[in-house]
Amino acid sequence: QVQLVESGGGLVQPGGSLRLSCAASGRFFSINTMGWYRQAPGKQRELVAKVISGGGSNYADSVKGRFTISRDNAKNTVYLEMNSLKPEDTAKYYCNAEVYYGEHYDTWGQGTQVTVSS
């Protein structure tokens, strides 16, 4: 079983920055895609950004140019650098990983709250 532990959320003013981290631990052969999703109250969970093990990445249109996802494969850790934060970025952010350990499966972290407010 793989555990994902997120950190770095908090309260920030509009225009500010935060950096989220997510570290994977446990038993696995490999992790293909790692990414961040978010869910605001009353809304569906949505993709923010994801990065594959080879380095390619995808972003939601709403965060392009403001957020940067990166990955340290040696540490099994994914980061999300968030700049120029807006109130509409307020949500609980969840880390996701596509794990291979005899079979492929998705696993999720517990989430970290990001609140953008003055």
PEURPE-V359078 format. One line per field, one symbol per residue. phi: phi as a letter, one per 30 degrees, with the letter a starting at -180 (. if undefined). A space follows every 50 residues. Layout:
BEGIN
phi=???
END
This chain:
BEGIN
phi=.cccccajdlcbdejdbbbcbbccbjcadabdcbabbbbceibddbdcab bcddjdbbbdedceiccbcbbcddchbcbbccchdcedddacccdbbccc biacacbbddjbdcbcac
END
